[in-house]
Amino acid sequence: MKKTFKKIASQLHLWLGVSSGLVVFIVALTGSILVFEEELEPVIYPEFHVVEVPTGRSPLPMDNLRATVANAYPKQRIARIEIEPHADRTVIFDLVKGKKEKNVLSVAVNPYTAEITDTRRENESFFHIVLQLHRYLCLKDTGKAITGVATIIFIVIMITGLVLWWPNRKQASQRFIIKWNAKFKRLNWDLHAVFGFYVLPFTFLIALTGLVWSYKWVNGMIFLTFDGKPQQKREAPANVGITDTTSTGTLAKIIFDTHRLLPHPGRIQFTLPESDSLSITVSKVNGNASISNVVDFLYFDQTDGKLISKRLYDDETTGMKVRRLVFPIHTGNIWGWPTKVLALLVALITATLPVTGVVIWVGRKFKKKEKVVRKNAAPHTAGHAKAAVG
């Protein structure tokens, strides 16, 4: 019974691995690149993100920066404004045409001079392309379906791999240690099986959280499990009063009140609605929180910048708090640098598993062919020997 179970696990592990190996390799490799996206962005695009901080000068009012961008691009609508907590960073304005945000133009503005320092199309930036490859294989909905199925298959592969790895008493010592001085075949097996075992808990968690973006029902299960009801729709509330004129210094007032109500450091993002009847959404990351992705939301009237309502992280449902953990767990950002380094190593090792697995498979196929050749050659050789004796 045990042998039959292992044989089934072996066949599943082999053929599922062969069928999904390339996708797993691409997803794991691109995932390793995305781990340090936040740190690498300013290095790759310094003109877009970094400015010199002038001595004795404070940033200009946000309304001045918005006016500069609006005048430079009158045919496009400002959808978002991103403000980093660092003094040497640009303010990023995301511009769109119409309702759909397919081709976002990002405009970087020097907060001290209101000068536009750089622009880019977001869908042409390096990390956007890597993310598209990671989630969709750059094939849109088709790619999303492929990566989703491949992730489920990979979860099954990990379970069957653990079954095959599970040692008996004689094998226990070799299942935990890589024999670096062994021949290639044994070393390759160790790299696949031993490394695979050590990264399995982390890879399993990364794969499981990845399903949230592939399937809506997985996302829905989080809220049904922890809240006992489906996820509630969240949208900006309506303006308290709609007038034909907007007060001057509205954004400056909103930023002041945001810092007053949420004094912790963190990235701020304005979401400016297309409709005049909806309020402005301001989100601020809590940089003092023990885990990442702790975000508070404030809603301000577009006309006068008065606070309409707030949605603080502490008041969120358990389901929403768990959902907010999904992204930092998946990316390794949950506890900063230590977990990011761990995620990088796990992703790189995971990318090697399809490669070492294929090498094992090819080696076994070659060995079987060799046996067949020897079997067929044996009678022929024996016949020659008899003829020689005769």
C-alpha positions as CSV (number, residue, x, y, z in Angstrom):
1,M,0.0,0.0,0.0
2,K,2.8,2.4,0.9
3,K,4.7,1.6,-2.3
4,T,1.6,2.1,-4.4
5,F,0.9,5.5,-2.7
6,K,4.5,6.6,-3.4
7,K,4.3,5.4,-7.0
8,I,1.2,7.5,-7.5
9,A,2.9,10.5,-5.8
10,S,6.0,9.9,-8.0
11,Q,4.0,10.0,-11.3
12,L,2.0,13.0,-10.2
13,H,5.1,14.8,-9.2
14,L,6.9,14.0,-12.4
15,W,4.2,14.8,-15.0
16,L,2.7,17.8,-13.2
17,G,6.3,19.1,-12.8
18,V,7.1,18.7,-16.5
19,S,3.8,20.3,-17.5
20,S,4.1,23.4,-15.3
21,G,7.9,23.7,-14.9
22,L,8.4,26.6,-17.3
23,V,5.7,28.7,-15.8
24,V,6.9,28.0,-12.3
25,F,10.4,29.0,-13.4
26,I,9.3,32.3,-14.9
27,V,7.0,33.2,-12.0
28,A,9.6,32.4,-9.3
29,L,12.4,34.3,-11.2
30,T,10.3,37.4,-11.8
31,G,9.1,37.2,-8.2
32,S,12.7,37.3,-7.0
33,I,13.2,40.5,-9.0
34,L,10.1,42.1,-7.5
35,V,11.1,41.5,-3.9
36,F,13.3,44.7,-3.8
37,E,11.2,46.8,-6.2
38,E,10.8,49.6,-3.7
39,E,14.5,49.9,-3.0
40,L,15.6,49.4,-6.7
41,E,13.2,51.9,-8.3
42,P,15.1,55.0,-7.3
43,V,18.4,53.4,-8.3
44,I,17.1,52.4,-11.8
45,Y,15.2,55.7,-12.3
46,P,17.1,58.4,-10.3
47,E,15.8,61.3,-12.3
48,F,12.2,60.1,-11.9
49,H,12.4,59.7,-8.1
50,V,15.3,61.7,-6.6
51,V,15.9,65.5,-6.2
52,E,18.4,67.6,-4.3
53,V,17.1,69.1,-1.1
54,P,17.8,72.8,-1.1
55,T,19.1,74.3,2.2
56,G,16.5,76.2,4.2
57,R,13.6,75.6,1.8
58,S,10.3,73.9,2.4
59,P,8.3,72.1,-0.2
60,L,5.9,74.2,-2.2
61,P,2.1,73.9,-1.6
62,M,0.7,70.8,-3.3
63,D,-1.8,73.0,-5.1
64,N,1.1,74.8,-6.9
65,L,2.5,71.4,-8.1
66,R,-0.9,70.3,-9.3
67,A,-1.4,73.5,-11.2
68,T,2.0,73.0,-13.0
69,V,1.0,69.4,-14.1
70,A,-2.5,70.5,-15.1
71,N,-1.2,73.3,-17.2
72,A,1.4,71.1,-18.9
73,Y,-1.1,68.3,-19.7
74,P,-4.5,70.0,-20.1
75,K,-6.1,67.1,-22.0
76,Q,-5.4,64.5,-19.3
77,R,-6.9,64.1,-15.8
78,I,-4.9,63.7,-12.6
79,A,-6.1,60.5,-11.1
80,R,-3.5,60.0,-8.3
81,I,-0.8,61.9,-6.4
82,E,1.9,60.0,-4.6
83,I,4.0,61.6,-1.8
84,E,7.0,59.8,-0.3
85,P,8.0,60.5,3.3
86,H,11.6,61.2,2.3
87,A,12.6,64.8,1.7
88,D,14.7,64.0,-1.4
89,R,11.9,62.4,-3.4
90,T,9.8,63.8,-6.2
91,V,6.0,64.0,-6.0
92,I,4.4,61.6,-8.6
93,F,1.3,62.6,-10.5
94,D,-0.6,59.8,-12.4
95,L,-2.5,61.1,-15.4
96,V,-5.2,59.2,-17.4
97,K,-7.5,59.8,-20.3
98,G,-11.1,58.9,-19.7
99,K,-12.4,56.4,-17.2
100,K,-10.1,53.4,-17.9
101,E,-6.6,53.7,-16.5
102,K,-4.9,51.5,-19.1
103,N,-2.1,53.7,-20.2
104,V,-1.1,55.8,-17.2
105,L,1.3,58.7,-17.7
106,S,3.4,59.4,-14.6
107,V,4.8,62.8,-14.1
108,A,7.6,63.4,-11.5
109,V,7.7,66.9,-10.0
110,N,10.3,68.6,-7.9
111,P,8.4,69.6,-4.7
112,Y,10.8,72.5,-4.1
113,T,10.7,74.2,-7.5
114,A,7.5,72.7,-9.1
115,E,9.7,71.7,-12.1
116,I,8.7,68.5,-14.0
117,T,11.9,66.4,-13.7
118,D,10.8,63.3,-15.7
119,T,7.8,61.5,-17.2
120,R,7.2,57.9,-18.2
121,R,4.4,55.5,-19.3
122,E,3.8,53.1,-16.5
123,N,3.2,50.2,-18.8
124,E,6.7,50.7,-20.2
125,S,8.6,50.8,-16.9
126,F,10.9,47.9,-16.0
127,F,9.1,46.7,-12.9
128,H,5.6,47.0,-14.5
129,I,6.8,44.7,-17.3
130,V,8.3,42.2,-14.7
131,L,5.0,42.3,-12.8
132,Q,3.0,41.6,-16.0
133,L,5.3,38.7,-16.7
134,H,4.9,37.5,-13.1
135,R,1.1,37.6,-13.0
136,Y,0.0,37.2,-16.6
137,L,3.1,36.0,-18.6
138,C,2.4,39.2,-20.6
139,L,-0.7,37.4,-22.0
140,K,-3.4,39.3,-20.1
141,D,-6.4,37.1,-19.2
142,T,-5.0,34.0,-20.9
143,G,-1.8,34.4,-18.9
144,K,-3.7,34.9,-15.7
145,A,-5.5,31.7,-16.2
146,I,-2.2,29.8,-17.0
147,T,-0.4,31.1,-13.9
148,G,-3.4,30.4,-11.7
149,V,-3.6,26.7,-12.9
150,A,0.2,26.4,-12.7
151,T,0.1,27.7,-9.1
152,I,-2.5,25.1,-8.1
153,I,-0.4,22.4,-9.8
154,F,2.7,23.6,-8.0
155,I,0.9,23.2,-4.7
156,V,0.1,19.6,-5.5
157,I,3.8,19.1,-6.7
158,M,5.0,20.4,-3.3
159,I,2.7,18.0,-1.4
160,T,3.8,15.0,-3.6
161,G,7.4,16.1,-3.3
162,L,7.2,16.0,0.5
163,V,5.7,12.5,0.3
164,L,8.7,11.4,-2.0
165,W,11.2,13.1,0.2
166,W,9.9,11.6,3.5
167,P,12.8,9.4,4.7
168,N,12.9,6.0,6.4
169,R,15.4,5.4,9.2
170,K,18.3,4.5,6.8
171,Q,17.8,7.6,4.6
172,A,17.2,10.2,7.4
173,S,20.7,11.7,7.4
174,Q,21.0,12.2,3.6
175,R,17.6,13.9,3.3
176,F,18.7,16.9,5.3
177,I,22.3,17.5,4.0
178,I,23.6,18.3,0.6
179,K,26.6,16.1,-0.3
180,W,28.6,18.8,-2.2
181,N,31.5,16.5,-3.1
182,A,29.2,13.9,-4.6
183,K,29.0,13.1,-8.4
184,F,26.8,15.3,-10.5
185,K,23.8,13.0,-10.5
186,R,23.7,12.8,-6.7
187,L,24.5,16.5,-6.2
188,N,21.6,17.5,-8.6
189,W,19.2,15.2,-6.7
190,D,20.3,16.8,-3.4
191,L,19.9,20.3,-4.8
192,H,16.3,19.4,-5.8
193,A,15.2,17.3,-2.9
194,V,17.0,18.9,0.1
195,F,16.7,22.5,-1.0
196,G,13.1,21.8,-2.0
197,F,12.4,20.5,1.5
198,Y,13.9,23.6,3.3
199,V,12.0,26.2,1.2
200,L,8.7,24.2,1.0
201,P,6.9,26.0,4.0
202,F,7.8,29.4,2.6
203,T,7.1,28.5,-1.1
204,F,3.8,26.9,-0.1
205,L,2.7,30.1,1.7
206,I,3.8,32.3,-1.2
207,A,1.9,30.1,-3.7
208,L,-1.2,30.0,-1.5
209,T,-1.3,33.8,-1.1
210,G,-0.7,34.2,-4.9
211,L,-4.0,32.5,-5.6
212,V,-5.8,35.6,-4.2
213,W,-4.9,37.5,-7.4
214,S,-5.8,34.5,-9.7
215,Y,-9.2,33.7,-8.3
216,K,-11.9,35.9,-6.9
217,W,-13.4,33.1,-4.9
218,V,-10.1,32.7,-2.9
219,N,-10.2,36.4,-2.0
220,G,-13.9,36.0,-1.1
221,M,-13.1,33.0,1.2
222,I,-10.9,35.2,3.4
223,F,-13.8,37.4,4.2
224,L,-16.3,34.6,4.6
225,T,-13.9,32.7,6.9
226,F,-13.0,35.7,9.2
227,D,-16.0,38.0,8.9
228,G,-18.8,35.5,8.1
229,K,-19.9,37.6,5.2
230,P,-18.7,38.7,1.7
231,Q,-16.3,41.6,1.3
232,Q,-18.1,44.9,1.5
233,K,-17.6,47.4,-1.3
234,R,-15.6,50.4,-0.4
235,E,-15.9,53.7,-2.3
236,A,-15.3,57.3,-1.6
237,P,-18.4,59.0,0.0
238,A,-20.1,61.9,-1.7
239,N,-19.0,65.5,-1.1
240,V,-20.9,67.2,1.7
241,G,-21.7,70.2,-0.4
242,I,-21.2,70.7,-4.2
243,T,-20.3,74.2,-5.4
244,D,-19.2,75.6,-8.7
245,T,-16.0,77.0,-7.2
246,T,-13.2,75.2,-5.4
247,S,-11.4,76.8,-2.4
248,T,-7.8,77.8,-3.0
249,G,-5.2,75.7,-1.1
250,T,-7.5,72.7,-0.9
251,L,-4.7,70.1,-1.3
252,A,-2.4,71.9,1.2
253,K,-5.2,71.9,3.8
254,I,-5.8,68.2,3.2
255,I,-2.1,67.4,3.6
256,F,-2.0,69.5,6.8
257,D,-5.0,67.7,8.3
258,T,-3.7,64.3,7.2
259,H,-0.4,64.8,9.1
260,R,-2.4,66.1,12.1
261,L,-4.8,63.2,12.2
262,L,-2.1,60.6,11.2
263,P,1.2,61.8,12.6
264,H,3.1,58.7,11.9
265,P,5.6,58.7,8.9
266,G,4.5,56.9,5.7
267,R,3.7,57.2,2.0
268,I,0.6,59.3,1.2
269,Q,-1.6,58.8,-1.9
270,F,-4.3,61.0,-3.1
271,T,-7.0,59.5,-5.3
272,L,-8.9,62.2,-7.2
273,P,-12.2,61.0,-8.5
274,E,-13.4,61.7,-12.0
275,S,-16.8,62.9,-10.7
276,D,-17.1,66.2,-8.9
277,S,-19.7,64.7,-6.6
278,L,-17.3,62.3,-4.9
279,S,-14.8,63.1,-2.2
280,I,-11.0,62.8,-2.4
281,T,-9.5,59.6,-0.9
282,V,-6.2,60.0,1.0
283,S,-4.4,56.8,2.2
284,K,-1.4,56.9,4.4
285,V,0.9,54.0,5.2
286,N,1.8,53.6,8.9
287,G,5.6,53.5,8.9
288,N,5.7,52.8,12.6
289,A,3.7,49.6,12.5
290,S,5.4,46.4,13.4
291,I,4.2,44.8,10.1
292,S,3.9,46.4,6.6
293,N,0.8,47.3,4.6
294,V,-1.0,49.0,7.6
295,V,-2.9,51.8,5.9
296,D,-5.4,54.4,7.1
297,F,-7.9,56.1,4.9
298,L,-9.3,59.7,5.1
299,Y,-12.0,61.2,2.9
300,F,-12.0,64.9,2.2
301,D,-14.5,67.2,0.4
302,Q,-13.1,68.3,-3.0
303,T,-14.5,71.8,-2.7
304,D,-13.2,73.0,0.7
305,G,-10.9,70.2,1.9
306,K,-13.0,69.5,5.0
307,L,-12.8,66.0,6.5
308,I,-15.9,63.9,5.6
309,S,-15.1,60.6,7.2
310,K,-12.2,58.2,8.0
311,R,-11.5,54.5,7.8
312,L,-8.7,53.6,10.2
313,Y,-6.8,50.3,10.2
314,D,-7.6,49.7,13.8
315,D,-11.3,49.8,13.0
316,E,-11.1,47.3,10.0
317,T,-12.8,43.9,10.2
318,T,-10.7,40.8,10.9
319,G,-11.2,39.8,7.3
320,M,-9.8,43.0,5.9
321,K,-6.8,42.9,8.3
322,V,-6.0,39.3,7.1
323,R,-6.5,40.4,3.5
324,R,-4.0,43.2,4.0
325,L,-1.4,40.6,5.2
326,V,-1.6,38.7,1.9
327,F,0.5,41.1,-0.1
328,P,3.4,41.5,2.4
329,I,3.5,37.7,3.0
330,H,3.5,37.1,-0.7
331,T,6.3,39.6,-1.4
332,G,8.3,38.9,1.8
333,N,7.8,42.6,2.9
334,I,5.9,41.7,6.1
335,W,8.8,42.4,8.5
336,G,11.1,44.5,6.3
337,W,14.6,43.5,5.2
338,P,15.0,40.2,7.0
339,T,11.9,38.7,5.4
340,K,12.7,40.3,2.1
341,V,16.1,38.6,2.0
342,L,14.5,35.3,2.9
343,A,11.9,35.8,0.2
344,L,14.6,36.5,-2.4
345,L,16.5,33.3,-1.5
346,V,13.3,31.2,-1.5
347,A,12.3,32.6,-4.9
348,L,15.7,31.9,-6.4
349,I,15.8,28.4,-5.0
350,T,12.3,27.8,-6.2
351,A,13.3,28.9,-9.7
352,T,16.0,26.2,-9.7
353,L,13.6,23.3,-8.8
354,P,12.1,22.9,-12.3
355,V,15.6,22.9,-13.7
356,T,17.0,20.3,-11.3
357,G,13.8,18.3,-11.7
358,V,14.1,18.1,-15.5
359,V,17.7,17.0,-15.1
360,I,16.6,14.1,-12.9
361,W,13.9,13.2,-15.4
362,V,16.2,13.3,-18.4
363,G,18.8,11.3,-16.4
364,R,16.2,8.5,-15.7
365,K,15.0,8.4,-19.3
366,F,18.6,8.0,-20.5
367,K,19.2,5.3,-18.0
368,K,16.1,3.4,-19.1
369,K,17.1,3.7,-22.8
370,E,20.6,2.4,-21.8
371,K,19.0,-0.7,-20.1
372,V,16.9,-1.4,-23.2
373,V,20.0,-1.2,-25.5
374,R,21.9,-3.6,-23.2
375,K,19.0,-6.1,-23.1
376,N,18.7,-6.1,-26.9
377,A,22.5,-6.3,-27.3
378,A,22.9,-9.3,-24.9
379,P,21.4,-12.1,-27.0
380,H,23.2,-10.8,-30.1
381,T,26.5,-10.9,-28.2
382,A,25.8,-14.4,-26.9
383,G,25.1,-15.6,-30.4
384,H,28.4,-14.3,-31.6
385,A,30.2,-16.0,-28.7
386,K,28.6,-19.4,-29.6
387,A,29.5,-19.0,-33.2
388,A,33.1,-18.3,-32.2
389,V,33.2,-21.4,-30.0
390,G,31.7,-23.5,-32.8
